[in-house]
């Protein structure tokens, strides 16, 4: 994660996943896989994080302390990150 957070540019996106046999959750419930990419061209960093939530707290936690450019889609969950100084 330190290598990712040292990147000048990070790309971040989330996608819905369904886990059929997850403790304490219905098989029809949706979860999220959060993908972050960055790093230098010769040593790319790709991180996957699983969460039961799509709330803005997830990307805020994953990229805590990041300063640089953040490339995302138009999902409002990234707005809190974009409002931080240095992002």
C-alpha positions in Angstrom: 0.0 0.0 0.0 2.9 2.4 0.7 4.1 2.1 -2.9 0.6 2.8 -4.2 0.2 5.9 -1.9 3.5 7.2 -3.2 2.1 7.3 -6.8 1.6 10.6 -8.5 -1.6 9.2 -10.0 -4.0 6.5 -8.7 -6.8 4.9 -10.6 -9.6 3.6 -8.4 -12.9 1.8 -9.2 -15.3 -0.5 -7.5 -17.4 -3.3 -8.9 -20.3 -5.3 -7.4 -19.7 -9.0 -6.5 -22.0 -11.6 -5.1 -20.7 -14.0 -2.6 -23.1 -17.0 -2.2 -21.9 -18.4 1.1 -20.7 -15.6 3.3 -21.3 -15.8 7.0 -24.2 -13.7 8.3 -25.3 -12.5 4.8 -28.0 -13.5 2.4 -26.8 -15.2 -0.8 -28.6 -12.4 -2.8 -26.7 -9.6 -1.0 -24.1 -7.6 -2.9 -20.6 -6.8 -1.9 -17.9 -4.7 -3.6 -14.4 -5.3 -4.9 -12.4 -2.1 -4.8 -9.4 -1.9 -7.2 -6.6 0.7 -6.9 -3.8 0.9 -9.4 -0.7 3.1 -9.5 3.0 2.9 -9.1 5.8 3.6 -11.6 5.4 2.2 -15.2 8.1 -0.4 -14.6 6.6 -1.6 -11.3 2.8 -1.2 -11.4 0.9 -1.7 -8.1 -2.6 -3.2 -8.3 -4.5 -3.7 -5.0 -7.8 -5.4 -4.5 -9.9 -4.8 -1.4 -13.2 -6.6 -0.6 -15.9 -4.8 1.3 -19.6 -5.3 2.0 -20.1 -1.6 1.6 -19.9 0.9 -1.3 -20.0 3.9 1.1 -17.5 6.8 0.8 -15.8 5.6 3.9 -14.3 2.7 2.0 -12.2 4.7 -0.6 -11.5 7.3 2.1 -10.0 4.5 4.3 -8.2 2.8 1.4 -6.5 6.0 0.3 -6.0 7.7 3.7 -3.1 10.1 3.5 -2.9 10.1 -0.3 -1.7 13.3 -2.0 -1.8 13.3 -5.8 -4.2 12.9 -8.7 -7.1 10.4 -8.4 -8.8 9.0 -11.5 -12.3 7.6 -10.9 -15.7 7.3 -12.5 -18.5 9.7 -11.5 -19.5 7.7 -8.5 -20.2 10.2 -5.6 -18.5 8.0 -3.1 -15.2 9.4 -4.3 -16.2 13.1 -3.7 -14.9 13.2 -0.1 -11.4 12.2 -1.4 -11.5 14.8 -4.1 -12.4 17.5 -1.5 -9.3 16.8 0.5 -6.3 19.1 0.3 -3.7 17.8 -2.1 -6.0 15.5 -4.1 
